[in-house]
Amino acid sequence: MGSRGDKVLRSGFHRHHTVGTGIGGGVIIHGKPVHGLMHPEIGHIPVKPAPNDPMPQGICPYHGCCLEGMASGPAIEKRWGVSAKELPDTHLAWELEADYLAQLCASAMLSFSPEKIIMGGGVMQKKFLFPLIREKTLSLLHGYITHPVIDAGLNDYIVEPVLDTNSGIFGAYLLAKQAEEE
């Protein structure tokens, strides 16, 4: 594991999000997941539909226009009639996806001020989304937060998992290890 992975597991406060069949997320403080009244439901945070979205009502049966209802793999497929894997990199879908995920990042920054936002999952295998999300996040923040990380363009702040597609299994291992220790 690289040094960035070590830092994520051992220090401060981080947010980790997966974007795929659903949208999940977790908050890690000092290496331990946060669990309050219930587990965090990051995927059900409301988002503002983009004006050019052909499906502004979303697909979530509970909230419609929540992140999962607008930006998950099934939402992409319902909106465009094909899976995300089949869409060309230049398709409007990716501009909308970056917009919705940037709303999540800006909300996380303003709500929790995490040290890092890590985004993985099937949809996030489209690596070209990261610069779009960073750009749109900066636009949404509109200069409100001043910090060297922001000034650097969020390149080392909104990142992909160090373990790439192995993150889920490694996270499951860490949770099992934590449960055993408790």
BADOLO-423562 format. One line per 4 residues: number of its first residue (from 0); for each residue y, z, x of C-alpha. Coordinates in pm, 1 decimal, padded with zeros to 6 digits. Each point is the difference from the previous one (the first is absolute). Layout:
REM residues N
NUM) Y Z X  ... .
//
This chain:
REM residues 182
0) 00000.0 00000.0 00000.0  00345.6 -00090.1 00134.9  00291.0 00234.0 00048.2  00163.1 -00099.5 -00328.5 .
4) -00317.6 00102.3 -00184.4  -00010.2 00333.3 00182.0  00359.4 00071.0 -00100.4  -00065.4 -00085.0 -00363.3 .
8) -00296.3 00237.2 -00017.4  00154.3 00290.0 00185.3  00368.7 00023.3 -00074.2  00245.7 00053.8 -00278.0 .
12) 00024.4 -00178.7 -00328.1  -00132.7 -00344.6 -00080.9  -00064.4 -00214.2 -00302.8  -00299.5 -00228.6 -00011.9 .
16) -00035.5 -00266.9 -00266.6  -00278.2 -00242.2 -00083.0  00074.0 -00314.4 -00192.8  -00302.9 -00182.8 -00139.7 .
20) -00197.5 00028.0 -00323.6  00225.9 00292.1 -00081.7  00278.6 00172.2 00185.6  -00064.2 00339.8 00144.9 .
24) 00190.4 00218.8 00233.3  -00007.2 00329.5 00169.5  00237.9 00238.4 00164.6  -00111.6 00162.0 00325.5 .
28) 00181.2 00304.3 00137.1  -00115.3 00137.4 00336.1  -00326.5 -00192.6 -00026.7  -00091.4 00122.1 -00347.5 .
32) 00026.2 -00187.6 -00330.2  00240.9 00140.8 -00257.0  -00155.1 00102.6 -00328.0  00213.1 00173.6 -00260.6 .
36) -00050.7 00013.9 -00374.6  -00220.9 -00307.7 00049.2  -00045.2 -00261.6 00269.2  00303.9 -00224.8 00053.9 .
40) 00003.3 -00306.9 -00226.8  00210.6 -00223.1 00223.5  -00118.2 -00312.4 -00179.9  00154.0 00112.4 -00325.9 .
44) 00354.9 00038.7 00126.3  00226.6 -00211.8 -00224.0  00153.1 -00312.7 00151.5  00275.5 -00225.0 -00126.1 .
48) -00134.9 -00345.9 -00092.1  00147.0 -00282.0 00205.5  00219.1 -00238.1 -00205.3  -00217.9 -00297.1 00102.0 .
52) -00332.9 00168.1 -00081.0  -00192.9 -00208.7 -00257.1  -00188.8 00316.1 -00104.6  00268.0 00271.0 -00018.6 .
56) -00207.1 00225.2 -00226.2  -00270.4 00074.3 00261.1  -00367.9 00065.1 -00068.3  -00034.2 00378.9 00020.8 .
60) -00132.7 00121.7 -00336.8  00191.9 00326.3 00044.2  00335.5 -00097.5 00151.1  00029.7 -00379.9 00006.5 .
64) 00266.6 -00028.1 00268.1  -00138.3 00246.0 00250.8  -00084.8 -00106.6 00352.9  -00368.1 -00053.1 -00079.2 .
68) 00084.0 -00192.9 -00315.8  00230.8 -00232.2 00191.9  -00130.4 -00030.0 00357.3  -00376.5 00068.2 00010.4 .
72) -00253.0 -00274.2 00065.7  -00089.9 -00022.9 -00372.6  00371.6 -00024.1 -00091.2  00043.1 -00286.5 00246.8 .
76) -00303.4 -00178.7 -00144.1  00109.6 00052.4 -00361.8  00352.7 -00124.0 00076.5  -00102.2 -00315.6 00190.6 .
80) -00349.2 -00077.5 -00135.2  -00165.5 00015.6 00344.3  -00084.9 00275.8 00243.5  00245.1 00099.7 00272.1 .
84) -00235.8 -00151.8 00259.4  00046.1 -00342.2 -00159.0  00380.8 00003.3 -00004.4  00179.7 -00183.9 00281.2 .
88) 00217.1 00210.3 00229.0  00313.1 -00173.5 -00133.5  -00070.5 00082.7 -00366.7  00259.9 00193.8 -00204.2 .
92) -00267.0 00267.3 -00048.7  00066.4 00138.3 00347.2  00373.4 00032.4 -00054.2  -00070.7 00202.5 -00315.7 .
96) -00266.8 00204.9 00177.5  00239.1 00085.4 00282.6  00266.1 00096.8 -00254.8  -00228.0 00242.9 -00182.8 .
100) -00139.6 00151.1 00319.1  00352.4 00037.5 00140.6  00089.6 00198.7 -00311.6  -00290.2 00231.0 00084.2 .
104) 00112.5 00035.4 00362.3  00361.8 00071.4 -00091.8  -00111.1 00255.7 -00260.9  -00225.1 00170.9 00254.7 .
108) 00278.2 00008.5 00257.9  00249.0 00147.6 -00244.2  -00246.9 00243.2 -00159.0  -00201.1 00127.3 00296.4 .
112) 00164.1 -00130.1 00318.1  -00335.6 -00075.0 00165.5  -00026.8 -00056.8 00375.2  -00197.3 -00319.7 -00064.2 .
116) -00122.1 -00215.1 -00288.5  -00341.9 -00154.8 00056.0  -00108.9 -00280.4 -00232.8  -00355.2 -00133.5 -00010.7 .
120) -00251.2 -00145.3 -00244.3  -00110.5 -00347.8 -00097.8  00339.1 -00140.2 -00100.8  00157.8 00137.2 00317.6 .
124) -00231.1 -00221.3 00205.5  00277.7 -00255.1 -00056.6  00182.0 00117.1 00314.8  00306.3 -00213.6 -00071.3 .
128) 00082.3 00247.4 -00280.1  00107.0 00271.0 00245.2  00326.3 -00163.5 00116.2  00084.9 -00088.6 -00362.5 .
132) -00062.0 00357.7 -00115.4  00207.8 00141.2 00285.0  00288.3 -00237.3 -00074.3  -00004.5 00075.3 -00373.2 .
136) -00027.7 00375.0 00063.5  00310.2 -00012.1 00219.3  00178.5 -00196.0 -00271.0  -00094.2 00256.8 -00265.4 .
140) 00119.8 00287.4 00220.4  00330.7 -00183.6 00044.0  00100.4 00203.1 00305.5  -00046.1 00336.9 -00171.5 .
144) -00234.4 00140.5 00266.0  00118.3 -00009.0 00359.6  -00258.6 00062.2 00268.4  -00110.7 -00183.7 00317.3 .
148) -00325.8 -00100.7 -00175.3  00205.7 -00169.6 -00271.9  00231.8 -00162.3 00253.2  -00307.6 -00141.8 00176.9 .
152) -00096.6 -00188.6 -00319.5  -00298.2 00215.5 -00109.0  -00243.1 -00191.0 00226.1  -00158.4 00322.8 00121.8 .
156) 00047.6 00180.1 -00332.2  -00165.5 -00213.0 -00268.4  -00322.0 -00092.1 00174.4  -00358.7 -00105.7 -00050.6 .
160) -00281.3 00248.5 00065.8  -00104.6 00030.2 00362.7  -00362.6 -00020.5 -00112.5  00071.0 -00303.2 -00221.7 .
164) -00282.1 -00041.8 -00253.9  -00189.9 00301.8 00138.9  00268.6 00242.0 -00118.8  -00172.5 00079.6 -00330.7 .
168) -00328.8 00105.2 00154.1  00176.9 00199.2 00271.7  00215.2 00173.8 -00261.9  -00312.0 00088.3 -00200.0 .
172) -00152.3 00148.2 00315.4  00311.1 00211.2 00064.1  00003.1 00129.0 -00357.9  -00369.1 00092.6 00024.9 .
176) 00062.7 00174.6 00331.5  00293.0 00190.4 -00148.7  -00207.1 00106.4 -00301.6  -00275.5 00122.8 00232.2 .
180) 00249.3 00204.2 00203.7  00145.6 00161.3 -00312.5 .
//
